[in-house]
């Protein structure tokens, strides 16, 4: 049996939608798993090949083991796993979510009675620690997500045909999840809560209506971006530079990547954001991506 799992990158929060909005992007990690033999071998190609573990501590293997244990199925004695990675690690583009989903979806393909999507989402959110990236990657498109102690709810927000491109700028800067979480305010005022509630609602409306001007206005927030952007040299200037050229820009997840939605001037936006990071002493690389309306897929042969 050969199982192929493809999972897209995601950009989460989308400005004010902290931990509740995510968007799938047309950049993919593919995991090919051949079942058989007496050993577990893992090979990584592309992003993360130099530093991701190839032992059983790899997140894909750990996720598969947890899934199979939770469904009372044995872990196979032999697996040959090849990861073809396009998504940079520690970038704010959901690379860890792709690994969690790859392990869970591969495990689900191994059992006789596969579990429903909502169950898989709940398990993935528990392993990942938050639901937004895994929900966006699993469902594809623009996803609204929420959770309580009992379940995770996720819904696709219908999108029109959009001629937008998503420019992603990834600076050469390491931002730990711990640092990104540590700067978040523990209490917020009523005015800040209302500000974010209104902007998050308008983010959804901007996508639904294909209104880039509205999205540019709605991307501002007061819960996490001001605090996190200050941790990344040049990030605030890069975001303002993209907005000045007409893009709707935001921090991608917890960063350090920035995303800029645009319908023109891609090269100018890339140059301006790159210059902002360079002026702060950081190199960077960029991607020009489409929104992916497709989520994760599994093929078995």
C-alpha positions as CSV (number, residue, x, y, z in Angstrom):
1,X,0.0,0.0,0.0
2,X,1.2,3.5,-0.9
3,X,-0.5,6.5,0.7
4,X,0.1,10.0,-0.6
5,X,-1.1,13.0,1.5
6,X,-0.9,16.5,0.2
7,X,-1.5,19.4,2.6
8,X,-1.5,23.2,1.7
9,X,0.2,26.0,3.5
10,X,-2.1,28.4,5.5
11,X,-2.0,31.9,6.6
12,X,-3.9,32.4,9.9
13,X,-5.4,35.3,11.8
14,X,-5.7,37.5,8.7
15,X,-5.2,40.5,10.8
16,X,-8.0,40.8,13.4
17,X,-9.2,37.2,13.1
18,X,-7.0,36.0,15.9
19,X,-7.0,32.2,16.2
20,X,-10.4,32.0,14.3
21,X,-9.6,32.8,10.6
22,X,-7.3,30.9,8.2
23,X,-6.8,30.8,4.5
24,X,-5.2,27.9,2.4
25,X,-2.5,28.9,0.0
26,X,-1.3,27.1,-3.2
27,X,2.0,25.9,-1.6
28,X,2.1,22.2,-0.7
29,X,3.8,19.6,1.4
30,X,3.5,16.1,0.0
31,X,4.1,13.0,2.1
32,X,4.4,9.6,0.4
33,X,4.1,6.6,2.7
34,X,4.8,3.0,1.6
35,X,3.7,0.4,4.0
36,X,5.8,-2.7,4.4
37,X,9.1,-4.0,5.6
38,X,10.5,-4.2,9.1
39,X,11.8,-0.6,9.7
40,X,10.6,2.9,9.7
41,X,12.6,5.1,7.3
42,X,12.0,8.8,6.7
43,X,13.5,11.0,4.0
44,X,13.0,14.8,3.7
45,X,13.4,16.7,0.5
46,X,13.1,20.5,0.1
47,X,12.2,22.8,3.0
48,X,13.5,21.6,6.3
49,X,15.7,18.9,4.9
50,X,18.7,20.2,6.9
51,X,17.1,20.3,10.3
52,X,13.9,18.4,10.6
53,X,14.3,15.0,12.4
54,X,14.2,11.9,10.3
55,X,13.8,9.6,13.4
56,X,10.5,8.6,15.1
57,X,10.5,12.0,16.8
58,X,9.4,13.5,13.5
59,X,5.9,15.1,13.9
60,X,4.4,13.1,11.1
61,X,5.3,9.8,12.8
62,X,4.2,11.1,16.2
63,X,0.9,12.2,14.9
64,X,0.3,8.9,13.1
65,X,1.2,7.0,16.3
66,X,-1.2,9.0,18.4
67,X,-4.0,8.6,15.9
68,X,-3.6,4.8,15.6
69,X,-3.3,4.4,19.4
70,X,-6.4,6.4,19.9
71,X,-8.3,4.2,17.5
72,X,-6.8,1.0,19.0
73,X,-4.9,0.1,15.8
74,X,-1.2,-1.0,15.8
75,X,1.5,1.1,14.3
76,X,3.0,-0.6,11.2
77,X,6.3,-2.4,11.7
78,X,7.6,-1.1,8.4
79,X,7.1,2.3,6.7
80,X,9.1,4.1,4.0
81,X,8.2,7.8,4.3
82,X,9.2,10.5,1.8
83,X,8.4,14.2,2.5
84,X,8.5,16.6,-0.4
85,X,8.3,19.9,1.3
86,X,7.6,23.3,-0.3
87,X,6.5,25.1,2.9
88,X,9.3,26.8,4.9
89,X,9.4,25.8,8.6
90,X,8.9,28.2,11.4
91,X,7.6,30.8,9.0
92,X,4.0,31.4,10.0
93,X,2.7,29.4,7.1
94,X,1.4,26.3,8.9
95,X,4.2,23.9,8.3
96,X,3.7,22.0,11.6
97,X,0.0,21.7,10.8
98,X,0.8,20.0,7.5
99,X,2.9,17.4,9.5
100,X,0.1,16.8,12.0
101,X,-2.5,16.4,9.2
102,X,-0.2,14.2,7.2
103,X,0.2,11.8,10.1
104,X,-3.4,11.7,11.0
105,X,-4.7,11.4,7.5
106,X,-2.2,8.6,6.7
107,X,-3.3,6.8,9.9
108,X,-6.9,7.2,8.9
109,X,-6.2,5.6,5.6
110,X,-4.8,2.6,7.3
111,X,-7.9,1.7,9.4
112,X,-10.9,-0.2,8.2
113,X,-13.5,2.3,9.2
114,X,-12.0,5.8,8.6
115,X,-13.2,8.6,10.9
116,X,-15.3,11.6,9.8
117,X,-13.7,14.9,9.0
118,X,-14.9,16.7,12.1
119,X,-13.3,14.0,14.3
120,X,-10.0,14.3,12.4
121,X,-10.1,18.0,12.8
122,X,-10.6,17.8,16.6
123,X,-7.7,15.4,16.9
124,X,-5.5,17.6,14.7
125,X,-6.4,20.7,16.7
126,X,-5.6,18.9,20.0
127,X,-2.1,17.9,18.7
128,X,-1.4,21.2,17.1
129,X,-2.5,23.2,20.1
130,X,-4.8,25.5,18.2
131,X,-7.4,24.9,15.4
132,X,-7.0,27.6,12.8
133,X,-4.1,26.4,10.7
134,X,-5.2,22.7,10.7
135,X,-8.8,23.7,9.8
136,X,-7.7,25.9,6.9
137,X,-5.4,23.2,5.6
138,X,-7.9,20.4,6.0
139,X,-10.9,22.3,4.4
140,X,-9.1,24.6,2.0
141,X,-10.2,28.1,1.0
142,X,-11.2,30.7,3.7
143,X,-12.2,29.0,6.9
144,X,-13.8,30.3,10.1
145,X,-13.1,28.2,13.1
146,X,-14.0,28.1,16.8
147,X,-13.7,25.5,19.6
148,X,-14.9,24.7,23.1
149,X,-14.2,21.7,25.4
150,X,-16.4,19.5,23.3
151,X,-15.7,20.1,19.7
152,X,-14.1,22.2,17.0
153,X,-16.4,23.9,14.5
154,X,-15.1,25.0,11.1
155,X,-16.9,26.4,8.1
156,X,-15.8,27.5,4.7
157,X,-16.7,31.0,3.7
158,X,-17.7,31.0,0.0
159,X,-15.3,32.9,-2.2
160,X,-16.0,34.5,-5.5
161,X,-13.5,34.3,-8.4
162,X,-10.7,36.6,-7.2
163,X,-7.9,38.0,-9.3
164,X,-5.8,38.6,-6.2
165,X,-2.3,37.3,-5.6
166,X,-0.8,36.6,-2.2
167,X,2.7,38.0,-1.8
168,X,4.5,36.3,1.1
169,X,7.7,37.9,2.4
170,X,9.7,35.7,4.8
171,X,12.6,37.5,6.6
172,X,15.7,35.8,7.8
173,X,14.5,36.0,11.4
174,X,13.7,33.3,13.9
175,X,10.6,34.1,16.0
176,X,9.8,31.4,18.6
177,X,6.2,30.6,19.3
178,X,7.0,31.2,23.0
179,X,8.1,34.7,22.3
180,X,5.2,35.4,20.0
181,X,2.7,34.3,22.7
182,X,4.5,36.0,25.6
183,X,3.9,39.5,24.2
184,X,0.1,39.1,23.9
185,X,-2.0,41.1,26.3
186,X,-3.7,39.2,29.1
187,X,-6.5,41.7,29.3
188,X,-8.0,44.0,26.7
189,X,-10.4,46.9,27.0
190,X,-14.0,46.9,25.6
191,X,-13.1,49.4,22.9
192,X,-10.3,47.0,21.7
193,X,-12.6,44.0,21.7
194,X,-15.2,46.0,19.6
195,X,-12.5,47.2,17.2
196,X,-11.3,43.6,16.5
197,X,-14.8,42.2,16.3
198,X,-15.8,44.7,13.7
199,X,-12.6,44.3,11.7
200,X,-12.8,40.5,11.7
201,X,-16.3,40.6,10.4
202,X,-15.3,42.9,7.6
203,X,-12.4,40.7,6.7
204,X,-14.9,38.0,5.8
205,X,-17.1,40.4,4.0
206,X,-14.1,41.7,2.0
207,X,-13.3,38.2,0.8
208,X,-16.9,37.4,0.0
209,X,-17.3,40.6,-2.0
210,X,-13.8,40.6,-3.5
211,X,-13.3,44.1,-2.1
212,X,-9.5,44.7,-1.7
213,X,-9.9,48.2,-0.4
214,X,-12.2,47.0,2.3
215,X,-9.8,44.2,3.1
216,X,-6.9,46.7,3.5
217,X,-8.9,48.6,6.1
218,X,-10.1,45.5,7.9
219,X,-6.7,43.9,8.3
220,X,-5.8,46.1,11.2
221,X,-6.1,44.8,14.7
222,X,-5.3,45.5,18.3
223,X,-4.8,42.1,19.8
224,X,-1.6,40.7,18.5
225,X,-0.1,42.4,15.4
226,X,1.2,45.6,17.0
227,X,3.0,43.5,19.7
228,X,4.4,40.9,17.4
229,X,5.5,43.2,14.6
230,X,7.7,45.0,17.1
231,X,9.6,41.8,17.6
232,X,10.6,41.5,14.0
233,X,13.1,44.1,12.7
234,X,11.6,45.9,9.7
235,X,8.3,44.2,9.8
236,X,6.2,47.3,10.7
237,X,7.9,49.3,7.9
238,X,7.4,46.4,5.4
239,X,3.7,46.2,6.2
240,X,3.2,49.9,5.8
241,X,5.1,49.9,2.5
242,X,2.8,47.2,1.1
243,X,-0.3,49.1,2.2
244,X,1.0,52.3,0.6
245,X,1.2,50.5,-2.7
246,X,-2.4,49.3,-2.4
247,X,-2.0,45.9,-0.8
248,X,-4.0,44.5,2.1
249,X,-1.2,43.3,4.4
250,X,-0.9,41.4,7.7
251,X,1.4,39.3,9.8
252,X,1.0,35.6,8.7
253,X,0.1,33.6,11.8
254,X,2.5,34.6,14.5
255,X,5.1,35.5,11.9
256,X,7.8,36.2,10.9
257,X,6.2,36.0,7.4
258,X,4.1,38.9,6.1
259,X,1.3,38.4,3.6
260,X,0.1,41.1,1.2
261,X,-3.0,40.6,-1.0
262,X,-2.9,42.6,-4.2
263,X,-4.3,42.8,-7.7
264,X,-1.5,44.7,-9.3
265,X,2.1,46.0,-8.6
266,X,3.4,42.7,-7.3
267,X,7.0,43.5,-8.2
268,X,6.8,46.9,-6.6
269,X,5.3,45.5,-3.4
270,X,8.0,42.8,-3.2
271,X,10.7,45.3,-3.7
272,X,9.3,47.7,-1.1
273,X,8.9,45.0,1.5
274,X,12.3,43.5,0.8
275,X,13.9,47.0,1.1
276,X,12.2,47.5,4.5
277,X,13.7,44.3,5.9
278,X,17.0,45.0,4.3
279,X,17.1,48.5,5.9
280,X,16.6,46.7,9.2
281,X,19.5,44.4,8.5
282,X,17.6,41.3,7.4
283,X,17.6,39.4,4.2
284,X,14.4,37.9,3.0
285,X,12.8,35.7,0.3
286,X,9.4,35.9,-1.2
287,X,6.6,33.8,-2.8
288,X,3.8,34.8,-5.1
289,X,0.9,32.5,-4.4
290,X,-2.7,31.9,-5.2
291,X,-5.4,31.1,-2.7
292,X,-6.1,27.3,-2.7
293,X,-9.7,26.4,-2.7
294,X,-8.6,22.8,-2.2
295,X,-7.7,21.4,1.2
296,X,-5.7,18.3,2.2
297,X,-6.1,15.2,0.0
298,X,-5.3,11.5,0.4
299,X,-4.7,9.0,-2.3
300,X,-4.2,5.3,-1.7
301,X,-3.0,2.7,-4.2
